[in-house]
Amino acid sequence: MKYDIVIIGSGPAGLGAAFHLSEKKSSLKILVLEKDKICSGGLLNDCKQNYTFPIGFTEEYWEQKEGEHFLSAVEDHLKPSFLEKTNLEKYQRRAEKVGSKLIKIKQSHVGTDKSKFLINGLMDTLRSRGVEIRLQTEAGTDVDAIKNKLYLSDETEINYDKLIIAPGRKGFSYLQEVMNHLNVKYIDNSLDVGIRVETKLEYYPIVLDYYDPKFYFPGKVRTFCTNSGFALVTKENYHHFHLVNGHALSPDKGKNGLVNFAMLKTIGLEAPVSSGQQMAIYLARLANEIGGGNTIMQRVGDFRAGKRSRAETFNLDLYDFKPTCSACAGDLGLTVPSKIMRNIWHSLKLLDTIMPGVLHPSTIMYYPEIKMYANKPFFIDRNFAVTEDIYLVGDGAGTSRGITGAWASGIRAASGILKKLNKE
Ligand SMILES: Cc1cc2nc3c(=O)[nH]c(=O)nc-3n(C[C@H](O)[C@H](O)[C@H](O)COP(=O)(O)OP(=O)(O)OC[C@H]3O[C@@H](n4cnc5c(N)ncnc54)[C@H](O)[C@@H]3O)c2cc1C
């Protein structure tokens, strides 16, 4: 079977490319391959969309002007309704006073329960334009860049003119195998490590004014992915380890009175340590080992007292709300590297000065929340090509760190392809 364009992965990066290509050149025969039952990878979770550069972008690959240019195309495709913000100056003044920064972001939020409707609408648009989408179809790593062909896991051969590979963060190792096979050089030297904080709305009411407040603290620590309304902490299951993450349901689902957000520290590795991915796996496995095969949670009151949290006292007295994620009650001090924990705890104290209450004894800290954005392939052009006909995009390829950045990366690769096709 021969296609003009084959796209591996139907997350925002793959869909951004499919949208742009099918919109600009309807005669193209396009195939999207998705190994899961449902399309759209990370669009399914929460689906908060950030429309202010550089949130969700990796700055080494993006300049502000081009980021903003592509973001407006993302907006045209996803048609977001933006959330209002109030009292921002008050929080910004408080943040400045303690040496941190509150960044204003143009945002929208769909909610995990509603994202399926958004995704179905996106699929319908693509299908109506003649794009073929094959679900439950996994692409293998054996990509032949000379004969322009690849194989599915059932060994079916697919021929392409141009190939876009967008397998996401979970496809990190898949992409490394493909790059090794193609002899594409890459580095993998950074990661974000942190905790997820869960507390009552009354201890973090800023979310009523600003849905996902982005605070930046000294020591490369920041708040990330804040959820409220019906907010849930969740487990992210990888092959041999578990991480934590968070999401929220749409406003139609009501409220559970809780808020969660990540507090992440960015780590840049230098020689002789070279793999952010390996470091992430070791940290996660250590945490899971200490958590008896699970992630760990600790109440702030116990952490302050230097004691581990225990299942039998986890919901007593001051500890008066139930965790939304079933982690193992334990001791973060035993597993989070001390430099990371020190920076995060310091930042939490600054946040507690800006927003008094967030460090209430009942507040829960979950660990590990780790973001592995670290594959950095050596691209041969500005449109994420690694060979004449193959493009790597999205979180797995390190060109983005969120839905809108991933979608924009897909559009950027697609526009590079269109330029080449128009010249041919
Ligand atoms: C719980 C959670 C909540 C999140 N909330 C938000 C949020 O609110 N806002 C935000 O901006 N970001 C959020 N993110 C991050 C966001 O999901 C990612 O940044 C984004 O989805 C990356 O897009 P992508 O296209 O690169 O990869 P993905 O969305 O991961 O998509 C990759 C797709 O490729 C498929 N695939 C992989 N390998 C193959 C193969 N070999 N063959 C065929 N298909 C394959 C996968 O099944 C997947 O569907 C969240 C992530 C999680 C885990």
The ligand as a MOL file (V3000), in Angstrom:
LIG
                    3D

  0  0  0     0  0            999 V3000
M  V30 BEGIN CTAB
M  V30 COUNTS 53 58 0 0 0
M  V30 BEGIN ATOM
M  V30 1 C -2.6740 12.5130 32.8160 0
M  V30 2 C -2.1350 13.5470 31.8290 0
M  V30 3 C -2.7250 14.7950 31.7850 0
M  V30 4 C -2.2320 15.7540 30.8700 0
M  V30 5 N -2.8740 16.9530 30.8180 0
M  V30 6 C -2.4430 17.8600 29.9110 0
M  V30 7 C -3.1350 19.0850 29.7860 0
M  V30 8 O -4.1450 19.3170 30.4420 0
M  V30 9 N -2.6410 20.0330 28.9070 0
M  V30 10 C -1.5300 19.7960 28.1420 0
M  V30 11 O -1.1290 20.6920 27.3620 0
M  V30 12 N -0.8730 18.6130 28.2210 0
M  V30 13 C -1.3070 17.6470 29.0830 0
M  V30 14 N -0.6530 16.4690 29.1520 0
M  V30 15 C 0.4860 16.2630 28.2520 0
M  V30 16 C -0.0120 16.0190 26.8350 0
M  V30 17 O -0.8830 14.9210 26.8700 0
M  V30 18 C 1.1600 15.7890 25.8690 0
M  V30 19 O 2.0270 16.9010 25.9400 0
M  V30 20 C 0.6970 15.6200 24.4240 0
M  V30 21 O -0.3260 14.6820 24.3180 0
M  V30 22 C 1.8670 15.2030 23.5340 0
M  V30 23 O 1.3930 14.9600 22.2420 0
M  V30 24 P 2.0840 13.9180 21.2530 0
M  V30 25 O 1.2530 13.9110 20.0320 0
M  V30 26 O 3.5180 14.2280 21.1680 0
M  V30 27 O 1.9830 12.4960 21.9840 0
M  V30 28 P 0.7530 11.6370 22.5170 0
M  V30 29 O -0.4100 12.5120 22.8260 0
M  V30 30 O 1.2730 10.7910 23.5920 0
M  V30 31 O 0.3460 10.7420 21.2920 0
M  V30 32 C 1.1560 9.7330 20.7740 0
M  V30 33 C 0.2640 8.6780 20.1480 0
M  V30 34 O 1.0750 7.7830 19.3940 0
M  V30 35 C 0.6100 6.4710 19.5820 0
M  V30 36 N 1.7140 5.5640 19.2640 0
M  V30 37 C 2.8960 5.4310 19.9340 0
M  V30 38 N 3.6930 4.5280 19.3360 0
M  V30 39 C 2.9920 4.0750 18.2690 0
M  V30 40 C 3.2800 3.1070 17.2760 0
M  V30 41 N 4.4280 2.4300 17.2670 0
M  V30 42 N 2.3510 2.8700 16.3080 0
M  V30 43 C 1.1570 3.5370 16.3250 0
M  V30 44 N 0.8240 4.4650 17.2700 0
M  V30 45 C 1.7370 4.7230 18.2190 0
M  V30 46 C 0.1930 6.4550 21.0460 0
M  V30 47 O -0.7110 5.4080 21.3060 0
M  V30 48 C -0.4520 7.8330 21.1920 0
M  V30 49 O -1.8240 7.8300 20.9150 0
M  V30 50 C -1.1300 15.4720 30.0270 0
M  V30 51 C -0.5470 14.2030 30.0860 0
M  V30 52 C -1.0390 13.2420 30.9610 0
M  V30 53 C -0.3860 11.8870 30.9620 0
M  V30 END ATOM
M  V30 BEGIN BOND
M  V30 1 1 1 2
M  V30 2 1 2 3
M  V30 3 2 2 52
M  V30 4 2 3 4
M  V30 5 1 4 5
M  V30 6 1 4 50
M  V30 7 2 5 6
M  V30 8 1 6 7
M  V30 9 1 6 13
M  V30 10 2 7 8
M  V30 11 1 7 9
M  V30 12 1 9 10
M  V30 13 2 10 11
M  V30 14 1 10 12
M  V30 15 2 12 13
M  V30 16 1 13 14
M  V30 17 1 14 15
M  V30 18 1 14 50
M  V30 19 1 15 16
M  V30 20 1 16 17
M  V30 21 1 16 18
M  V30 22 1 18 19
M  V30 23 1 18 20
M  V30 24 1 20 21
M  V30 25 1 20 22
M  V30 26 1 22 23
M  V30 27 1 23 24
M  V30 28 2 24 25
M  V30 29 1 24 26
M  V30 30 1 24 27
M  V30 31 1 27 28
M  V30 32 2 28 29
M  V30 33 1 28 30
M  V30 34 1 28 31
M  V30 35 1 31 32
M  V30 36 1 32 33
M  V30 37 1 33 34
M  V30 38 1 33 48
M  V30 39 1 34 35
M  V30 40 1 35 36
M  V30 41 1 35 46
M  V30 42 1 36 37
M  V30 43 1 36 45
M  V30 44 2 37 38
M  V30 45 1 38 39
M  V30 46 1 39 40
M  V30 47 2 39 45
M  V30 48 1 40 41
M  V30 49 2 40 42
M  V30 50 1 42 43
M  V30 51 2 43 44
M  V30 52 1 44 45
M  V30 53 1 46 47
M  V30 54 1 46 48
M  V30 55 1 48 49
M  V30 56 2 50 51
M  V30 57 1 51 52
M  V30 58 1 52 53
M  V30 END BOND
M  V30 END CTAB
M  END
